[in-house]
């Protein structure tokens, strides 16, 4: 059973085991409870998504409905998905500028997986976070103002982030 109080690092390791268990046995009461526990606190939720979006588990590209439902139940998932979307899009640009095609491809994969999750979740809370993020980019302040300042994105990165948000919102609404 997964603890509700995992650190980010502990969640990275626990997530990989959880993915393997889900791949082997699927939707059981135990896997569902372990997943919900992982998504309860911010550090473990962050660790879960780092493992999920960057890892090799086939679940990331073909997420079962019970996992999507657990994500919908987490209060932390909307903000993390919004941030993951723009962080992966902007990091791809950074990697391309450095000539690092391997990490650029990894960032592209994370961006695509995140956008697909957003589309499949069809969550009003995710849409709200995306709209708040888009507004913060436009105003250079707001709900995500400190987050954007911390990462110091340039104009090209912010344009790419805005385009990704608009595409995610459009696919969410379709």
C-alpha positions in Angstrom: 0.0 0.0 0.0 1.3 3.4 -1.0 1.7 6.0 1.8 0.0 9.4 1.5 3.1 11.1 2.7 5.7 10.1 0.1 8.5 12.6 -0.8 9.0 13.6 -4.4 12.0 11.1 -4.6 10.0 8.3 -2.9 7.1 8.9 -5.3 9.4 8.6 -8.3 10.4 5.1 -7.2 7.0 4.0 -6.0 5.3 5.2 -9.2 7.4 2.8 -11.3 6.4 -0.1 -9.1 2.7 1.0 -9.3 2.9 1.2 -13.1 4.3 -2.3 -13.3 1.5 -3.6 -11.0 -1.2 -1.8 -13.0 0.3 -3.3 -16.2 0.2 -6.8 -14.7 -3.1 -6.8 -12.7 -5.0 -3.8 -14.0 -7.8 -2.0 -12.1 -8.0 -3.6 -8.6 -9.0 -2.0 -5.3 -5.3 -2.0 -4.3 -4.0 -0.4 -7.5 -6.8 2.2 -7.3 -6.1 3.0 -3.7 -2.4 3.2 -4.3 -2.9 5.6 -7.2 -5.3 7.8 -5.2 -2.8 7.9 -2.4 0.0 8.9 -4.8 -2.1 11.8 -6.1 -3.2 13.1 -2.7 -0.1 15.3 -1.8 1.8 17.7 -4.0 5.3 16.1 -3.7 4.0 12.6 -4.5 1.7 13.8 -7.2 4.7 15.7 -8.8 6.8 12.5 -8.5 4.1 10.5 -10.1 3.8 12.7 -13.1 7.5 12.9 -13.6 7.7 9.1 -13.7 4.5 8.8 -15.7 5.2 11.5 -18.4 9.0 10.8 -18.9 9.1 7.0 -18.3 8.7 3.9 -20.5 5.4 2.6 -19.1 2.8 2.0 -21.9 0.2 3.4 -19.5 1.4 6.9 -20.3 0.4 6.5 -24.0 -2.8 4.4 -23.3 -4.0 5.5 -19.9 -6.8 3.3 -18.6 -10.1 5.0 -17.6 -9.7 4.2 -13.9 -6.4 6.1 -13.9 -8.0 9.1 -15.6 -10.8 9.0 -13.0 -8.3 9.0 -10.2 -6.5 12.0 -11.8 -9.9 13.8 -12.0 -10.3 13.3 -8.2 -7.0 14.9 -7.3 -7.0 18.6 -6.5 -3.4 18.9 -7.5 -3.6 17.4 -11.0 -5.0 20.5 -12.8 -2.2 22.8 -11.9 0.5 20.2 -12.4 -0.8 19.3 -15.9 -0.9 23.0 -16.8 2.6 23.6 -15.6 3.9 20.3 -17.2 2.5 21.4 -20.5 4.3 24.7 -20.7 7.5 23.4 -19.0 7.9 20.6 -21.6 7.1 23.0 -24.5 9.6 25.6 -23.3 12.3 23.0 -22.4 12.1 21.6 -25.9 13.1 25.0 -27.2 15.9 25.2 -24.8 17.2 21.8 -25.8 16.9 22.6 -29.5 18.9 25.8 -29.0 21.7 23.7 -27.3 21.6 21.2 -30.2 20.4 18.5 -27.8 18.0 16.5 -29.9 17.7 13.6 -27.5 16.4 15.8 -24.7 14.3 17.9 -27.2 12.6 14.7 -28.2 12.0 13.8 -24.6 10.4 17.2 -23.9 8.3 16.8 -27.0 7.1 13.4 -25.8 6.2 14.9 -22.4 4.3 17.7 -24.1 2.4 15.3 -26.3 1.5 13.0 -23.4 0.4 15.9 -21.2 -1.7 17.4 -24.0 -3.4 14.0 -24.6 -4.1 13.7 -20.8 -5.7 17.1 -20.8 -7.8 16.2 -23.8 -8.9 12.9 -22.3 -9.6 14.3 -18.8 -12.0 17.0 -20.1 -11.8 18.6 -16.7 -13.2 22.0 -16.0 -10.5 22.5 -13.3 -7.7 21.8 -15.8 -9.3 24.2 -18.3 -9.5 26.8 -15.6 -5.8 26.4 -14.8 -4.8 26.6 -18.4 -6.8 29.8 -18.8 -5.2 31.2 -15.7 -1.8 30.3 -17.0 -2.5 31.9 -20.4 -3.7 35.0 -18.7 -0.6 35.2 -16.5 1.6 34.9 -19.6 -0.3 37.7 -21.3 -0.3 40.0 -18.2 3.1 38.8 -17.0 1.4 38.6 -13.6 -1.5 36.9 -12.0 -2.0 33.4 -10.5 1.1 32.0 -12.3 3.1 35.2 -12.3 5.7 34.0 -9.7 6.0 30.6 -11.5 6.7 32.4 -14.8 9.2 34.7 -13.2 11.0 31.9 -11.6 11.6 30.1 -14.9 12.4 33.4 -16.8 10.9 32.3 -20.1 11.8 34.4 -23.1 9.3 35.6 -25.7 9.8 32.7 -28.1 9.2 30.2 -25.2 6.1 32.2 -24.0 4.7 32.2 -27.5 5.1 28.5 -27.8 3.6 28.0 -24.3 0.6 30.1 -25.3 0.1 28.2 -28.5 0.2 24.9 -26.6 -2.3 26.1 -24.1 -4.6 27.3 -26.8 -4.4 24.0 -28.6 -5.0 22.1 -25.3 -8.0 24.3 -24.5 -9.4 23.8 -28.0 -9.0 20.0 -27.9 -10.5 20.0 -24.5 -13.6 21.7 -25.8 -14.0 19.5 -28.8 
